[in-house]
Amino acid sequence: MALTALEIKNAKEGLHADGNGLYLQVKENLTKSWIFRYSLNDKRSKMGLGSLSSVSAIEARAQLPELRSMVARGIDPIKHRQEQAEKKSAAEEAKNHTFMPLAKAYIDDHRSSWRSEKHAQQWLNTLVTYVDPVFKTTPIDQINIDLVLKALKPIWKVKAETASRVRGRIETVLSYAKGLKLRSGENPAAWRGNLDMLLPANSKVKRTKHHPALPYDQIPEFMVELRARTGMAARALEFLILTTARSGSIRMAEWAEIDFNKELWNIPADHMKGHKAFTIPLSKAAIDLLKALPRMADTNLVFPSPRNNRQLSDATLCKVIVLMNVAREKQEIPKWIDPNYNKEVVAHGFRSTFRDWGADSTTYSNEMLEVALAHAVSDRTEAAYRRGDMLVKRQQLMEDWAHYCEMKTDNVVSIKKAVSAQ
């Protein structure tokens, strides 16, 4: 039987049953409040519903159906209320957090575990460029799939690789926010079962980036001009051509990596694009170039910048070619260009020059040429070329390449070597 208004008014200290687990609790000082008593998993509990001054009998009784239903379903009403309060608090907190500050916090938290400061800067730069203008001041818990698509669609087909990285970084930051209890639910930047239904696969839109390359029949003449130029950048570019290495490995090369006795360049994993150690056999021309270089006392770099003994920039190597073309233009001589794209050649393009020469003018196998460029090859192929004679064969390959680069310009002929590539 429910308490009457008079009984509620005159209630003395103690618990007064109102029915269905609802009680009026009166304390010694006669303050009154509503209590819901229940039993769950053989444990008796009581839950406060509010003071009589703020919750009337009608309002207290109106809460009972939902509370009793929870108990019947095995849900603890007290824990449920706590969880709801936490969610509400998190939602209020999320209103004060936007994407970019959280992205910067994530970068700071993980910076020490990344391979370089450059990686951290690339993370930040891509998010500032492609994401921040779209997400702006949107609270972190309100970023949805529509906003994610708005950021990705403009670059998805034209900058496929960058777009893929941006998507992954958005997903990571949103997961980070969820870990901080600033978000809940599914991640709108997730790929599988989410964005893969709305965007074409990266592999379907990815375009191969071609670096303007010099036709290999012009390399001997180019080398004559290059060797006539002075400066550390010119020597670095010459070494790049002779070794077919990437610019980054050249610029980071240290004297400790060079084994003059075995005529090898042992490149450590952190100086390689694929983060896997690699060895390049050095031709006589490459060894002679290294021996002619000055050794700087306060740096271990093979090709330090003459200004501060730090690493040369990638732009510095390409600038050598730019200056060579400027000189040619003044002499009204055709510039060094890639005829397929009608663009001036760049440093990285000489790897393609080597690859074309190897395919067209030698009998070295494609697999051997790919290994020489440190390209990823199949496990089966790589296993075959990890045999003990791999470096011997590649040593001959690099000698043949150096010999071709040094041929007189009036006697450029194809080299035909019956070299076994077993």
C-alpha positions, 0 to 999 in steps of 0.5 A: 500500500502506497504511503498517503500524503499525511503519512509522508508528512508525519513520518518518523525516523526509519524506513517506511515502505511505499510498495514495489521496493520504494521506501521513504527514508527518514533520518534522525534530523527528520530529513526525508529521501526516497530509497529503492531497495532491490536484490541482485545476484543474492546481494541486497542493495539500496539506491537513493532516488533523491530527497523529498524536497526535490523528488515528489512521491509521484516522481519517485514512483514513476521511476520504479517500472524502469528500475525493476525492469533493469533488475529483472534483466540482471542490470544493476541500477546503481552501476547503470546510473554511474555509467550514464553519469560517466558518459555524460561527463565524457560528452561534456569533456569532449566538447572541449576537445577538437581533432588537431590538439589531440593529434599533436598530443598523440604525436608527442606521446609516440614521437620517441618510438618513431624512427625519426623526427622527420616522420613525426613532422610528416604526420603533423604536416599531412593532418594540418594540410588535409584534415584540419581545414575540414574538421576545424572546431568540430568536437572530437566526439562529433567527427563522423564518416561524412567529415572523414569523406569530405577530407579524403575525397579531394585527394583520394584519386589524385594523391592516392598514397598520401590519402591512404596515409591520411586516412590511417592517421585520422583513424589512429587519432580517433582511436586515441581519443576513444582510449581517452574516453572522449569518443565512443562507438565505431571509428568512422575512419576505419577502412574494412567494412566501412570506408571500403564500401564508399571509396575505391581501393587504393591499389585501383587508383594509385598511380606510379610516380615516374621520375624523369630519367636520362636515356642510358645511351646519354649517360657516358656524355653526362658523366663527362660533364658531371666529372668536370664539375667541382663540389661535394654535391657533384661527387655525391651525384656521381657516386649515386649513379655508379652505385644506383643507390637512393639519394637518402642512402647516399646523403646519410652514408658514413665512412664506417659503412665502406669496406675498402678491403672487400670493396663493399658498401654496407648500408644499415637498415635505418639508411634504407627506404625499406628499413632492411640492411643492404650491401652494394658491391663497389666498382673500381670507379666508385672506390677511386671516387671515395679515395679522392674525397677529403675526410672532414675531422668533425663528421663521419659523413662521406658527403657532408655539406661544405657549409655545416658538415651536415647531410646534403639535401635531396634538392642539392643533388638535383640542383647539380643537374639544374646547373648543368642544364643552365650551362647547356642552355647558355651554350645552346646545347640541348638540356638533359631531359627525359624525352618521354615526359619532356622534363629535366632529369632528376637524381632518382631517375638514374636508377631507371637509367641503370634498369633500362640499360641492364634490360636492353644491353646486357644478359643479366636477369631481371631478378639480378637487376631488381636485387641490385636496386634493392627492390622488393622481390618474391621470397623465392627469388630473394632466397636464390639471390642470397646464395654466396655468389650473389655479391660476386655476380653483382660485383661484375654487374656494377663493374660493367655499369661503371665501364659503360658510364665511362665509355667515350661519347663517340663510341657508345655501344651496347655491352653484351655480357654472357653473364650467368645469373644462376 
